[in-house]
């Protein structure tokens, strides 16, 4: 029985080997074309990925530059604000000093006027006393 199976298998193999051949060349060409197309698609995808990476890198650099410019502008604004505040403090000091000087001058003038008034009152009192004596 084993021998008859072996003989039948060999006979089937011989018959199939001697049969008409199929033309598998178009299928092989199609498979090769598909592989070529896949390779081109892969290369295109790699190129697109590189371009996207480059664009992202350039965008990052642009954002970094913009942040640096904003930082510089903020620093300049801070310096201007400090300078303006310093000027305001100086002006306030000058104004306060001028007001103090004016107040001191007014007080001195008031003192002089009060002294003159006292002298006038003394003189008037002396005159009144002299008039009563007469």
C-alpha positions as CSV (number, residue, x, y, z in Angstrom):
1,X,0.0,0.0,0.0
2,X,2.8,2.4,0.8
3,X,4.4,1.5,-2.6
4,X,1.2,2.2,-4.5
5,X,0.9,5.6,-2.9
6,X,4.4,6.4,-3.8
7,X,3.9,5.3,-7.4
8,X,0.7,7.3,-7.6
9,X,2.5,10.4,-6.3
10,X,5.4,10.0,-8.7
11,X,3.0,9.5,-11.6
12,X,1.0,12.6,-10.6
13,X,4.3,14.6,-10.4
14,X,5.4,13.3,-13.8
15,X,2.0,14.2,-15.4
16,X,2.0,17.7,-13.9
17,X,5.6,18.3,-15.0
18,X,4.8,17.3,-18.6
19,X,1.6,19.4,-18.7
20,X,1.2,22.9,-20.4
21,X,3.2,25.7,-18.8
22,X,1.4,28.8,-17.3
23,X,2.8,32.1,-18.3
24,X,3.6,33.7,-14.9
25,X,5.7,36.5,-16.3
26,X,2.9,39.1,-16.2
27,X,2.3,38.3,-12.6
28,X,6.0,38.6,-11.9
29,X,6.1,41.9,-13.8
30,X,3.1,43.2,-11.9
31,X,4.7,42.2,-8.6
32,X,7.9,43.9,-9.5
33,X,6.0,47.1,-10.5
34,X,4.2,47.0,-7.2
35,X,7.5,46.7,-5.4
36,X,9.0,49.6,-7.4
37,X,5.9,51.7,-6.7
38,X,6.1,50.8,-3.0
39,X,9.8,51.8,-2.9
40,X,9.0,55.1,-4.6
41,X,6.2,55.7,-2.2
42,X,8.6,55.0,0.7
43,X,11.2,57.4,-0.7
44,X,8.5,60.1,-1.2
45,X,7.3,59.6,2.3
46,X,10.8,59.8,3.7
47,X,11.3,63.1,1.7
48,X,8.0,64.4,3.0
49,X,9.0,63.5,6.6
50,X,12.4,65.2,6.1
51,X,10.6,68.3,4.7
52,X,8.2,68.3,7.6
53,X,11.1,68.0,10.1
54,X,12.9,70.9,8.4
55,X,9.7,73.0,8.5
56,X,9.2,72.2,12.2
57,X,12.8,73.1,12.9
58,X,12.6,76.4,11.0
59,X,9.3,77.1,12.8
60,X,11.0,76.4,16.1
61,X,13.9,78.7,15.2
62,X,11.5,81.5,14.1
63,X,9.6,81.1,17.4
64,X,12.8,81.2,19.3
65,X,13.9,84.3,17.5
66,X,10.5,86.0,18.1
67,X,10.7,85.1,21.8
68,X,14.2,86.6,22.0
69,X,13.0,89.8,20.3
70,X,10.0,90.0,22.7
71,X,12.5,89.5,25.6
72,X,14.7,92.3,24.3
73,X,11.7,94.6,23.8
74,X,10.5,93.9,27.3
75,X,13.9,94.6,28.7
76,X,14.0,97.9,26.8
77,X,10.5,98.8,28.1
78,X,11.7,98.0,31.6
79,X,14.7,100.2,31.2
80,X,12.6,103.1,29.9
81,X,10.1,102.6,32.8
82,X,13.0,102.7,35.3
83,X,14.4,105.8,33.7
84,X,11.0,107.5,33.7
85,X,10.5,106.5,37.4
86,X,13.9,108.0,38.3
87,X,13.0,111.2,36.5
88,X,9.7,111.4,38.3
89,X,11.4,110.8,41.7
90,X,14.0,113.6,40.9
91,X,11.2,115.9,39.8
92,X,9.3,115.2,43.1
93,X,12.4,115.8,45.1
94,X,13.0,119.1,43.3
95,X,9.3,120.1,43.8
96,X,9.5,119.2,47.5
97,X,12.7,121.2,47.9
98,X,11.2,124.2,46.2
99,X,8.1,124.0,48.3
100,X,10.1,123.7,51.5
101,X,12.2,126.8,50.4
102,X,9.0,128.7,49.7
103,X,7.5,127.8,53.0
104,X,10.7,128.8,54.8
105,X,10.7,132.1,53.0
106,X,7.0,132.7,53.8
107,X,7.6,131.8,57.5
108,X,10.5,134.3,57.6
109,X,8.4,137.0,56.0
110,X,5.6,136.2,58.5
111,X,8.1,136.5,61.4
112,X,9.4,139.8,60.1
113,X,5.8,141.1,59.7
114,X,4.9,139.9,63.2
115,X,8.0,141.6,64.6
116,X,7.1,144.8,62.8
117,X,3.6,144.6,64.1
118,X,4.9,144.2,67.7
119,X,7.2,147.2,67.2
120,X,4.3,149.2,65.8
121,X,2.1,148.2,68.7
122,X,4.8,149.2,71.2
123,X,5.2,152.5,69.5
124,X,1.4,153.1,69.5
125,X,1.2,152.1,73.1
126,X,4.0,154.5,74.0
127,X,2.3,157.3,72.1
128,X,-1.0,156.5,73.9
129,X,0.8,156.6,77.2
130,X,2.4,159.9,76.4
131,X,-0.9,161.3,75.3
132,X,-2.5,160.2,78.6
133,X,0.2,161.9,80.6
134,X,-0.3,165.2,79.0
